Amino acid sequence: MTDAFLRAREAPDGPPRDYPPLPEALVVPVYDNHTHLEVADSGEPLDYREHLDRASAVGVKGVVQVGTDLATSRWSAEVASREPRVLAAVAIHPNDAPELVAAGLLDEHLAGIDELAARPRVRAVGETGLDFFRTEGDAGIDAQYCSFEAHIDIAKRHGLALQIHDRDAHREIVETLDRVGAPERVVFHCFSGDAALAQLVADRGWYLSFAGTVTFKNAPALREALEVIPRSRILIETDAPYLTPTPFRGRPNAPYLIPHTLRAMAAHLGTDASMLAAQIASNTELVYGHWDDEPVDAPPGPFEPSA
């Protein structure tokens, strides 16, 4: 994550770029249903509270903070337990599964995720899924399937949403969910398929979450996918600090940049941005519940979560 983040922040001539300016605030607020604010604990120039303050200022009223391993999942659950603008998702990223299997640690780490999934403001298991872009060989792929199916089971037992990471594995993801039985609420995070996959996902009652990639000139298939699905299936995310929307590609992403993606989606659909925002906010609450359903703990003094 760190190397990719640093690459994303580099200008063509090398020096790091600053965050983009705040966009015009949304009239109707929405949620960022997939972000990685744990980078605030590893040299990121903006602390997670400043990210949330900036988001609040432009009409992004809450985020789902997503873990990718046991440490960042613990971080996410801790922040969500104390910060009313944050809910958490917890999981082992599929690319980590082969290494954990080789070390004999996958079961131990999955048990840790299972324990975190029982915490009140943890509302999703994710990101989990299959990623055949970097994983090669039968052993590595088998490890990903083992981890993915365990995460599906955790989501179903705890009644949580499932956030899917899908890279070069569209058919295999759907086949696995059909074979073992999907949780009630499934989200394809950073949807990367075409219109045919979008229709298949929507027909099963699952959700498609669009990131800044839907604004990229070289991503017409994503906009075609957006066109064919019911608006009741649409969510929005940043996947920050990655996938910064146009016109700020190459600079670090953050939840406060959601308005750029939302307005681009509304323009492509030929609808009013406020109407689309209202629909997406409603969809998000149907998936994760309300951000104020459970109280947060508020210990005295500043909170510094440990990854």
C-alpha positions in Angstrom: 0.0 0.0 0.0 2.7 2.5 0.9 4.6 2.2 -2.4 1.5 2.6 -4.4 0.4 5.6 -2.4 3.8 7.3 -2.8 3.6 6.6 -6.6 0.2 8.1 -6.7 1.5 11.3 -5.0 4.5 11.8 -7.3 4.3 14.4 -10.1 6.0 13.5 -13.4 9.2 15.3 -12.3 9.3 13.5 -9.0 8.2 15.9 -6.1 5.0 15.0 -4.2 1.8 16.8 -5.1 -0.5 18.4 -2.6 -4.1 17.5 -2.1 -6.6 19.1 -4.5 -8.7 22.0 -3.3 -12.1 21.5 -1.7 -14.9 21.1 -4.3 -18.2 22.9 -4.1 -20.2 21.3 -1.3 -23.0 18.9 -2.2 -26.5 20.1 -1.4 -27.6 16.6 -0.4 -25.0 14.8 1.5 -23.7 11.3 0.8 -21.3 8.7 2.2 -18.0 7.3 1.0 -18.5 3.6 1.4 -14.9 2.5 0.9 -11.8 4.4 2.0 -8.5 3.7 3.6 -7.7 6.4 6.2 -5.2 4.2 8.0 -2.5 5.8 5.9 -2.9 8.8 8.3 -0.9 6.7 10.8 2.1 6.1 8.5 3.4 9.5 7.4 0.3 10.7 5.5 0.3 14.6 5.6 -3.4 14.7 6.6 -4.5 13.0 9.9 -7.7 11.0 9.6 -9.7 13.6 11.6 -8.7 16.3 9.1 -9.9 14.0 6.3 -13.2 13.7 8.0 -13.5 17.4 8.7 -12.8 18.2 5.1 -15.4 15.6 4.0 -18.0 17.0 6.3 -17.4 20.5 4.9 -18.4 19.4 1.4 -21.4 17.1 2.2 -19.7 13.7 2.7 -21.2 13.0 6.1 -19.7 9.6 6.8 -17.2 6.9 5.6 -16.7 3.2 5.8 -13.1 2.7 6.8 -11.8 -0.5 5.3 -9.2 -2.9 6.6 -7.0 -5.0 4.4 -5.2 -7.1 7.0 -5.6 -7.8 10.7 -3.7 -4.7 11.8 -5.6 -2.3 9.6 -8.8 -4.0 10.5 -8.2 -3.5 14.2 -7.3 0.2 13.4 -10.6 0.5 11.5 -12.7 -1.0 14.3 -11.0 1.2 16.9 -11.6 4.4 15.0 -15.2 3.5 14.3 -15.8 2.8 18.0 -14.9 6.4 18.8 -15.6 8.5 15.7 -19.3 9.0 14.8 -18.5 9.7 11.2 -16.9 6.3 10.7 -18.1 2.7 10.3 -15.7 -0.1 9.8 -15.1 -3.0 7.4 -12.6 -5.8 8.4 -10.9 -8.4 6.3 -7.8 -10.0 4.9 -7.0 -8.8 1.4 -7.0 -11.6 -1.1 -3.4 -10.8 -2.2 -2.3 -11.5 1.4 -3.9 -14.9 1.6 -1.2 -17.0 -0.1 1.6 -15.6 2.1 -0.5 -16.2 5.2 -1.2 -19.8 4.1 2.5 -20.4 3.4 3.3 -19.1 6.9 0.6 -21.2 8.5 -1.2 -18.0 9.8 -4.3 -17.7 7.8 -6.6 -19.4 10.3 -5.2 -17.3 13.1 -5.8 -14.1 11.2 -9.2 -15.1 10.1 -10.1 -15.8 13.7 -9.0 -12.2 14.5 -11.3 -10.9 11.7 -14.2 -13.0 13.1 -13.7 -11.5 16.5 -13.6 -7.9 15.1 -16.7 -8.6 13.1 -18.7 -8.9 16.3 -18.0 -5.3 17.3 -21.0 -2.9 17.1 -19.8 -0.4 14.6 -18.2 -2.9 12.3 -20.8 -3.2 9.6 -19.0 -5.1 6.8 -16.5 -7.8 6.0 -14.1 -6.5 3.4 -12.3 -6.0 1.4 -12.2 -9.7 0.4 -12.6 -11.6 -2.8 -10.3 -12.8 -5.6 -7.5 -11.1 -7.4 -5.9 -13.0 -10.2 -3.8 -10.0 -11.5 -0.9 -10.6 -9.1 -1.5 -14.2 -7.8 -0.1 -17.0 -9.9 -0.1 -20.8 -9.5 -2.7 -23.2 -8.1 -1.5 -22.9 -4.5 -1.9 -19.1 -4.5 -5.3 -19.2 -6.1 -6.5 -22.0 -3.8 -5.4 -19.8 -0.8 -7.5 -16.9 -2.1 -10.5 -19.2 -2.5 -10.1 -20.5 1.0 -9.8 -17.0 2.5 -12.7 -15.6 0.4 -15.1 -18.4 1.4 -14.1 -18.0 5.1 -14.9 -14.2 4.8 -18.3 -15.0 3.2 -19.1 -17.3 6.2 -18.1 -14.6 8.7 -20.3 -12.0 7.0 -23.3 -14.4 7.0 -22.8 -15.4 10.6 -22.6 -11.8 11.8 -25.3 -10.4 9.5 -22.8 -8.0 7.9 -22.5 -6.7 4.4 -19.7 -8.2 2.2 -17.4 -5.8 0.3 -15.9 -7.6 -2.8 -12.4 -7.0 -4.2 -12.6 -8.3 -7.8 -9.6 -8.0 -10.1 -9.5 -10.2 -13.2 -11.9 -12.6 -11.5 -15.4 -11.5 -12.4 -16.8 -14.9 -13.3 -15.1 -16.7 -10.4 -16.4 -14.2 -7.9 -20.0 -14.6 -9.0 -19.7 -18.4 -9.2 -18.3 -18.6 -5.7 -21.1 -16.4 -4.3 -23.7 -18.5 -6.1 -22.1 -21.8 -5.0 -21.6 -21.1 -1.2 -24.5 -18.7 -0.9 -24.1 -14.9 -0.7 -24.8 -12.8 2.3 -27.9 -10.6 2.2 -26.0 -7.5 1.2 -23.1 -7.7 -1.2 -21.1 -4.7 -2.6 -18.7 -4.9 -5.6 -16.2 -2.4 -4.4 -14.6 -0.2 -7.1 -16.7 -1.9 -9.8 -14.5 -2.8 -12.7 -16.7 -4.8 -15.0 -18.7 -4.0 -18.1 -22.5 -3.6 -18.6 -23.1 -7.4 -18.8 -21.5 -8.0 -15.4 -23.3 -4.9 -14.0 -26.6 -6.3 -15.0 -25.7 -9.8 -13.6 -24.7 -8.2 -10.3 -27.8 -6.0 -10.1 -30.1 -8.9 -11.0 -28.9 -10.8 -8.0 -29.8 -7.8 -5.8 -26.2 -6.9 -5.2 -24.7 -3.4 -5.2 -22.1 -1.7 -7.5 -19.8 0.9 -5.9 -18.3 3.4 -8.3 -14.9 5.1 -7.6 -13.1 7.9 -9.4 -12.3 5.5 -12.2 -15.8 6.1 -13.6 -14.7 9.7 -14.5 -11.6 8.5 -16.5 -11.7 9.1 -20.2 -10.4 5.6 -20.8 -13.2 3.9 -18.9 -16.3 4.0 -21.1 -17.3 0.5 -20.0 -17.8 1.7 -16.5 -20.1 4.5 -17.7 -22.0 1.9 -19.8 -22.3 -0.2 -16.7 -23.7 2.8 -14.7 -26.3 3.3 -17.4 -27.8 -0.2 -17.3 -28.3 -0.8 -13.6 -31.2 0.4 -11.4 -30.3 3.4 -9.4 -31.3 1.5 -6.3 -28.1 -0.6 -6.7 -25.6 2.3 -7.0 -23.0 3.3 -4.3 -20.1 5.7 -4.4 -16.6 5.5 -2.9 -13.1 6.9 -3.2 -10.8 3.9 -2.4 -8.7 6.8 -1.1 -5.8 7.5 -1.3 -6.1 5.8 -4.7 -8.2 6.4 -7.9 -8.5 10.2 -7.6 -11.3 11.4 -10.0 -10.8 13.7 -13.0 -9.6 16.4 -13.1 -7.1 15.5 -10.3 -5.7 12.2 -11.4 -2.1 11.6 -10.1 -2.8 13.5 -6.9 -3.8 11.8 -3.7 -7.5 11.0 -3.2 -9.6 11.6 -0.1 -13.3 11.4 0.9 -13.8 15.1 0.4 -13.3 14.6 -3.3 -16.5 12.4 -3.7 -18.5 15.4 -5.1 -16.4 15.3 -8.3 -17.3 11.7 -8.9 -20.9 12.1 -8.0 -21.4 15.1 -10.3 -19.7 13.3 -13.1 -22.0 10.3 -12.6 -25.1 12.5 -12.5 -24.0 14.3 -15.6 -23.5 11.1 -17.5 -26.9 9.8 -16.4 -28.6 13.1 -17.3 -30.0 13.5 -13.8 -29.8 16.1 -11.0 -26.8 15.7 -8.7 -29.0 16.2 -5.6 -31.4 13.5 -6.7 -28.6 11.0 -7.3 -27.0 11.9 -4.0 -30.3 11.3 -2.2 -30.6 7.9 -3.8 -27.0 6.9 -3.1 -27.3 8.0 0.5 -30.4 5.9 0.9 -28.8 2.9 -0.7 -25.7 3.2 1.5 -27.8 3.2 4.7 -29.7 0.1 3.4 -26.4 -1.7 3.1 -24.6 -0.6 6.3 -27.3 0.9 8.5 -27.3 4.4 10.0 -24.1 5.9 11.3 -25.8 6.8 14.6 -27.5 3.4 15.2 -25.0 2.6 17.9 -23.2 5.1 20.2 -19.5 5.7 20.0 -17.1 5.5 23.0 -15.5 8.9 23.8 -12.6 8.5 26.1 -11.1 11.8 27.4 -8.3 13.4 25.4 -7.2 12.9 21.8 -7.5 9.4 20.3 -4.4 8.0 18.6 -5.3 4.5 17.2 -2.5 2.0 16.8 -2.2 -0.1 13.6 
